[in-house]
């Protein structure tokens, strides 16, 4: 099973196929019982993180095209104002430190992902460890997932993405026009026992870990601080948390 | 029977030529889209469905023409509809086919469309929509063709067509319900997330489909002597009237819920559509035109004097038809994407290439409708008045299709 998975992944890389392509990927992938997630320390992120650097390491590793037109941009992780990201909170007198802050937004790798529910081909699926993954070779580009995602975390390749790449990382497939893509939570790195790139490049402002493990960094951070998730009331069960403790102290 | 579509008057050939030209332009534009991607449309990561999907949603509604004559005819043995039931079925065939084509041109990777069958996914509403739409298409085509074939030979239609006609009734309810579920099952778009969506779809379809069907029958009657009983058209016009009233009523329920509850997420899309939001209001004039058309259409259809006079009936029906077209073909799909997930307003303007593709797809739809009408009228004309068969029937089919083409 493992060998077959590695073989498929190897062949996939050679022929430009998705590493998650084939039966091994669809069977679930990842380690059962894990639930990978992020905890963003909003105050620390605004103080120490360099979003350009984070986006650039992510883009280089995953061949994310750089498209200027905001209507056709491919976004895996990016910054949005706190007020827009948490628009439904609609707080009248937010502390300036919160109001003026930006937060990193990305695929929330939901426990109940609407994108997986609506996909007519199972091109989007959830791994056993909670990561919501995509098969770029099965996607028909119907964009049902884009309409279903309440986080705007999905992007369509409106045109050939390769034209917008300065340099191609041969270890990860480039996509073709007409398919949807999104953050993979660095599933390939996690499978190799490495940290997701954004967490690694965040100067400690984005924590990564197993939300099922009470001793993990993420769970300890959540136990100590007030945390929120984007649009959790929709029942999606997002796996990206934002803690505001530091902000309160500085406000 | 298809050979009847190969002969016609000069007007018929001219109309076919116009349609073929539109199709050629559309195919060219679509080839361009295939080569360059959906960047040739006005869609964006915020408004990820545009006029293609909006036309699909609207045309599924037009396909209700079949069932609104089939229910009274087959279930209640309302004999007046005997002559028009076949036209309703053929119109449904053309409408569903065109609707499905709009989904195909909307796909980013159309060559992979069979993945929907290769990897059947019952949790996706799109899978169920494919099932009901293809079943409804096949059932209507088989019934229409068989009944017409029997009529040509002078036999009563086989009994199984009657059974199949009854099967078509839940399928017709199915196509509107499942198409509504594509939208009403999505959390995060408050304009769509409403239990009344499927009911709105049914009401709107039961108005728009029969409205177009009456107009089509009147043109066939005028130009080809296609025999349509006055009583049948009046009954069908009443159906249009009550369905449109229900449609408007359901919409007003949405307005009440949104504005009395004062929930911002529910108010925002309605504000965007009718008064504009954050300085964006591209659709505002269209929505008010639709409102006026709905009011005029309902008024004219409610008053028996106007409903029974073809001079006021036709404008009333066209008003209802275009009101539904704007409501479902623009407001519903585009309005649902505003504001986006970050509560920002991003607008959508169709690209010229996209408009040409739409033209081509409608060209295919009208070609199918023309051919089916020509066959139906041809068979009937022979039956009624063999002497005038040639010229009259051709003009009829041509004119029949010219009217909706004005849209």
Contacts between the chains, C-beta under 8 A, distances in Angstrom:
chain1	res1	chain2	res2	distance
A	70	B	44	7.9
A	71	B	43	8.0
A	71	B	44	3.3
A	71	B	45	6.5
A	71	B	46	7.2
A	71	B	346	7.2
A	72	B	39	6.1
A	72	B	44	6.7
A	72	B	45	6.9
A	73	B	45	6.5
A	75	B	45	7.5
A	80	B	342	5.8
A	84	B	342	4.1
A	84	B	343	6.1
A	84	B	344	6.6
A	85	B	342	6.6
A	87	B	342	6.5
A	87	B	343	4.0
A	88	B	265	7.3
A	90	B	264	7.2
A	114	B	186	6.8
A	114	B	187	6.3
A	114	B	188	7.5
A	117	B	123	5.5
A	117	B	124	7.2
A	118	B	123	7.9
A	118	B	124	5.4
A	118	B	125	6.8
A	118	B	126	7.1
A	118	B	185	7.7
A	118	B	186	7.3
A	119	B	121	6.7
A	119	B	124	5.9
A	120	B	115	7.9
A	120	B	116	4.9
A	120	B	121	5.4
A	120	B	124	4.1
A	120	B	126	3.9
A	120	B	127	5.2
A	120	B	130	7.6
A	121	B	112	7.8
A	121	B	115	4.3
A	121	B	116	6.0
A	121	B	118	7.7
A	121	B	119	4.9
A	121	B	121	6.4
A	122	B	119	5.3
A	122	B	121	5.4
A	123	B	115	7.5
A	138	B	112	7.2
A	138	B	115	5.8
A	138	B	119	7.0
A	139	B	108	7.6
A	139	B	109	6.5
A	139	B	112	7.5
A	140	B	107	5.4
A	140	B	108	7.1
A	140	B	109	5.1
A	140	B	110	7.6
A	140	B	112	4.5
A	140	B	113	5.9
A	140	B	115	5.5
A	140	B	116	7.0
A	141	B	38	7.5
A	141	B	107	5.0
A	141	B	108	2.1
A	141	B	109	4.5
A	141	B	110	7.9
A	141	B	112	7.9
A	142	B	103	7.7
A	142	B	106	7.3
A	142	B	107	5.8
A	142	B	108	7.6
A	142	B	126	6.5
A	143	B	48	4.6
A	143	B	49	6.4
A	143	B	106	7.9
A	143	B	108	7.1
A	144	B	124	7.1
A	144	B	126	5.8
A	144	B	182	7.5
A	146	B	45	7.1
A	146	B	48	4.1
A	147	B	48	5.9
A	147	B	49	6.3
A	147	B	186	5.9
A	147	B	189	7.2
A	147	B	337	7.7
A	148	B	186	5.0
A	148	B	187	7.9
A	148	B	188	7.5
A	149	B	188	7.5
A	149	B	341	7.5
A	150	B	187	5.9
A	150	B	188	3.0
A	150	B	341	5.7
A	151	B	341	5.7
A	152	B	45	7.0
A	152	B	46	7.2
A	152	B	340	6.1
A	152	B	341	3.9
A	152	B	342	6.3
A	154	B	45	7.7
A	155	B	45	5.5
A	156	B	38	6.7
A	156	B	45	6.7
A	156	B	48	6.6
A	156	B	108	6.1
A	157	B	37	6.9
A	157	B	108	7.2
A	158	B	37	5.4
A	158	B	38	5.0
A	158	B	39	4.0
A	158	B	43	7.7
A	159	B	36	6.3
A	159	B	37	4.4
A	159	B	39	4.1
A	160	B	37	6.6
A	176	B	109	7.6
A	177	B	36	7.8
A	177	B	37	3.8
A	177	B	38	7.7
A	177	B	39	8.0
A	177	B	108	6.9
A	178	B	37	5.9
A	178	B	38	6.6
A	178	B	107	7.2
A	178	B	108	2.8
A	178	B	109	4.4
A	179	B	108	5.9
A	179	B	109	6.0
A	180	B	108	7.4
A	231	B	188	7.0
A	234	B	187	4.3
A	234	B	188	6.0
A	235	B	187	6.9
A	236	B	187	7.3
